[in-house]
Amino acid sequence: MENISFEAKNISVKDAARIMGKSEQFIRQGLIEGYLPIGMAVKRPGSSHYCYYIIPKKLYELTGYYHSGNTSEGVTNGKEKTN
């Protein structure tokens, strides 16, 4: 692995879906069921909703895509927009 510095920031489900070329539901279900090793899904007691945490380093290890922490507006088809 290259010498890349990863921040402990969460990547949104929307960005991860764009980067991987999958639907947001695919990412959510993969995290819930544990077959997508890029983060975790946590369900709070008494709630029917999940919170998702996608780890930048794990996403990089799986896809080779480095997410610089820009918002979803800075990502198109898995590649950051450049001006």
Contact map, one row per residue, 1 for C-alpha under 8 A:
11110000000000000000000000000000000000000000000000000000000000000000000000000000000
11110000000000000000000000000000000000000000000000000000000000000000000000000000000
11111000000000000000000000000000000000000000000000000000000000000000000000000000000
11111100000000000000000000000000000000000000000000000000000000000000000000000000000
00111110000000000000000000000000000000000000000000000000000000000000000000000000000
00011111000000000000000000000000000000000000000000000001100000000000000000000000000
00001111100000000000000000000000000000000000000000000001000000000000000000000000000
00000111110000000000000000000000000000000000000000000011000000000000000000000000000
00000011111000000000000000000000000000000000000000000011000000000000100000000000000
00000001111100000000000000000000000000000000000000001111000000000000000000000000000
00000000111110110000000000000000000000000000000000001111000000000010100000000000000
00000000011111110000000000000000000000000000000000001100000000000000000100000000000
00000000001111111000000100110000000000000000000000010100000000000000000000000000000
00000000000111111100000100000000000000000000000000000000000000000000000100000000000
00000000001111111110000000000000000000000000000000000000000000000000001100100100000
00000000001111111111000100100000000000000000000000000100001000000000000000000000000
00000000000011111111111101100000000000000000000000000000000000000000000000000000000
00000000000001111111111000000000000000000000000000000000000000000000000000111100000
00000000000000111111110000000000000000000000000000000000000000001000000000111110000
00000000000000011111110000000000000000000000000000000000000000100000000000000100000
00000000000000001111111000000000000000000000000000000000000000000000000000001100000
00000000000000001111111101100000000000000000000000000000000000000000000000000000000
00000000000000001100111111100000000000000000000000000000000000000000000000000000000
00000000000011011000011111110000000000000000000000000000000000000000000000000000000
00000000000000000000001111111000000000000000000000000000000000000000000000000000000
00000000000000001000011111111100000000000000000000000000000000000000000000000000000
00000000000010011000011111111110000100000000000000000000000000000000000000000000000
00000000000010000000000111111111000000001000000000010000000000000000000000000000000
00000000000000000000000011111111100000000000000000000000000000000000000000000000000
00000000000000000000000001111111111100000000000000000000000000000000000000000000000
00000000000000000000000000111111111111111000000000010000000000000000000000000000000
00000000000000000000000000011111110000011100000000000000000000000000000000000000000
00000000000000000000000000001111111100000000000000000000000000000000000000000000000
00000000000000000000000000000111111110010000000000000000000000000000000000000000000
00000000000000000000000000000110111110000000000000000000000000000000000000000000000
00000000000000000000000000100110111111100000000000000000000000000000000000000000000
00000000000000000000000000000010011111110000000000000000010000000000000000000000000
00000000000000000000000000000010000111110000000000000111011001000000000000000000000
00000000000000000000000000000010000111111000000000011110010000000000000000000000000
00000000000000000000000000000011010011111100000000011100000000000000000000000000000
00000000000000000000000000010011000000111110000001111000000000000000000000000000000
00000000000000000000000000000001000000011111000001110000000000000000000000000000000
00000000000000000000000000000000000000001111101111100000000000000000000000000000000
00000000000000000000000000000000000000000111111111000000000000000000000000000000000
00000000000000000000000000000000000000000011111000000000000000000000000000000000000
00000000000000000000000000000000000000000001111100000000000000000000000000000000000
00000000000000000000000000000000000000000011111111000000000000000000000000000000000
00000000000000000000000000000000000000000011011111000000000000000000000000000000000
00000000000000000000000000000000000000000011001111100000000000000000000000000000000
00000000000000000000000000000000000000001111001111110000000000000000000000000000000
00000000000000000000000000000000000000001110000011111000000000000000000000000000000
00000000000010000000000000010010000000111100000001111100000000000000000000000000000
00000000011100000000000000000000000000111000000000111110000000000000000000000000000
00000000011110010000000000000000000001110000000000011111011000000000000000000000000
00000001111000000000000000000000000001100000000000001111111000000000000000000000000
00000111111000000000000000000000000001000000000000000111111100000110000000000000000
00000100000000000000000000000000000000000000000000000011111110000000000000000000000
00000000000000000000000000000000000011100000000000000111111111000000000000000000000
00000000000000010000000000000000000001000000000000000111111111111100000000000000000
00000000000000000000000000000000000000000000000000000001111111111110000000000000000
00000000000000000000000000000000000000000000000000000000111111111000000000000000000
00000000000000000000000000000000000001000000000000000000011111110000000000000000000
00000000000000000001000000000000000000000000000000000000001111111000000000000000000
00000000000000000000000000000000000000000000000000000000001111111100000000000000000
00000000000000000010000000000000000000000000000000000000001110111110000000000100000
00000000000000000000000000000000000000000000000000000001001100011111000000000000000
00000000001000000000000000000000000000000000000000000001000100001111110000000000000
00000000000000000000000000000000000000000000000000000000000000000111110000000000000
00000000101000000000000000000000000000000000000000000000000000000011111000000000000
00000000000000000000000000000000000000000000000000000000000000000011111111100000000
00000000000000100000000000000000000000000000000000000000000000000000111111100000000
00000000000101100000000000000000000000000000000000000000000000000000011111110000000
00000000000000000000000000000000000000000000000000000000000000000000011111110000000
00000000000000000000000000000000000000000000000000000000000000000000011111110001100
00000000000000100110000000000000000000000000000000000000000000000000011111111111100
00000000000000000110000000000000000000000000000000000000000000000000000111111111100
00000000000000000110100000000000000000000000000000000000000000000000000000111110000
00000000000000100111100000000000000000000000000000000000000000001000000000111111000
00000000000000000010000000000000000000000000000000000000000000000000000000111111100
00000000000000000000000000000000000000000000000000000000000000000000000001110111110
00000000000000000000000000000000000000000000000000000000000000000000000001110011111
00000000000000000000000000000000000000000000000000000000000000000000000000000001111
00000000000000000000000000000000000000000000000000000000000000000000000000000000111
